[in-house]
Amino acid sequence: MTQVWDGQQRRIELQEVGMRDGLQSEAQFVATEDKIALLNALSQCGLTRIEVTAFVSATAIPALKDAEIVMNEITRQPGVIYSALVPNLKGAQRAVAARANELNMVLSATESHNLSNLRMTQAQSFSALTAAGAYAKDAGVALNVSLSCAFGCPMEGEVDADTVMDWCRRIMDTPGVTGISLCDTTGMAYPGQVHALTRAFLAQWPASVLTLHFHNTRGMGLANILAAIDAGAYRFDTSLGGIGGCPYAPGASGNVCSEEVVHALQLMGYDCGVDLAALLTVARYLPDLIGHEVPSQLVKAGQRLDLHPLPAGFEEIKARALSR
């Protein structure tokens, strides 16, 4: 049954984050030319938003040390927004110089995760955000903020919804900020929690650009996406092949898988605007590039109606059955 919204088929927007959030966690360096080829192929799949890379220290994340080259040499498709993660003002300046269409900064809802992940206190991160926000505003570039551990922290446990909303308020009030992502950084979210927090956020900021970022660590990624959609959300981060995760949360690897999400939502009647067959073709290149299998079940099994040849000896089996 086609899902409709205000009389139209409901559109779900997906931002591909595998090239950044996925590859940054990989031990095997993916060659720059291969990154560019993957990004060019993804740009042909109907995706409207792709997080390309991160403008961070090459020592901190050597997998993305080629950020400038990749961002400058990809073939850009009209209508596709190419974003980049930045940690501070310097990173924002590098990204803008490399023609990023949107910047993404990270701040954690808990102090322990912020220190572990960013090597800064929350106050220091917020100060960096304020500086980058002012710069982005002057440069005319959109700035999204990803609030990590919005649904739970691996070191502090439950994160109170009021705490999350307080951080959202501070972030949304920061000049230059154009959107916010509520992130299930370590796969701790569950559908009821997701529905409640999404509704609370949209009730407070109904005209805002809200993105949800889920991991499938405990097998609830798709269920959480459906809960968020039911609460009014329409934009989600997904990762090619289901790769990526948080290095400071053991066992938390595995973002929700782009091709699995598209496959499920299209079968439910949602419009993702994505060519699933083309996306799967790109995903199947990943294992060779990163040196191991990817979590994607669709890469392994194919789409629902991908058929298989009849078993060997089928006609003989059929003949014997009919002769009984």
URCOR-V67190 format. One record per backbone hydrogen bond with DSSP energy under -1.0 kcal/mol. NH is the residue of the N-H (numbers start at 1). CO is the residue of the C=O. Records with the same first field share a line. If there is no record, write none. Layout:
NH->CO + CO
This chain:
5->8
8->5
10->3
12->271
13->234
15->236
16->49
17->238
21->17
22->17
23->18
24->20
25->22
26->23
35->31
36->32
37->33
38->34
39->35
40->36
41->37
42->38
43->39
44->41
45->42
50->81
51->16
52->83
55->85
56->54
61->57
64->61
65->62
67->64
70->66
71->67
72->68
73->69
74->70
80->77
81->48
83->50
84->102
85->53
86->104
92->88
93->89
94->90
95->91
96->92
97->93
98->94
99->96
100->95
101->82
103->142
104->84
105->144
107->146
109->148
114->110
115->111
116->112
117->113
118->114
119->115
125->121
126->122
127->123
128->124
129->125
130->126
131->127
132->128
133->129
134->130
135->131
136->132
137->133
138->134
139->135
141->136
144->103
145->179
146->105
147->181
148->107
150->183
153->157
157->153
164->160
165->161
166->162
167->163
168->164
169->165
170->166
171->167
172->168
173->169
174->171
177->174
178->143
179->143
180->209
181->145
182->211
183->147
184->213
185->183
187->184
194->190
195->191
196->192
197->193
198->194
199->195
200->196
201->197
202->198
203->199
204->200
205->201
208->205
211->180
212->235
213->182
216->254
219->216
224->220
225->221
226->222
227->223
228->224
229->225
230->226
231->227
232->229
233->228
236->13
237->212
238->15
239->256
242->239
243->240
249->246
252->249
254->244
256->214
258->239
261->257
262->258
263->259
264->260
265->261
266->262
267->263
268->264
269->266
270->265
271->10
275->45
276->274
279->275
280->276
281->277
282->278
283->279
284->280
285->282
286->283
289->285
290->286
291->287
296->241
301->297
302->298
306->303
314->311
317->313
318->314
319->315
320->316
321->317
322->318
323->319
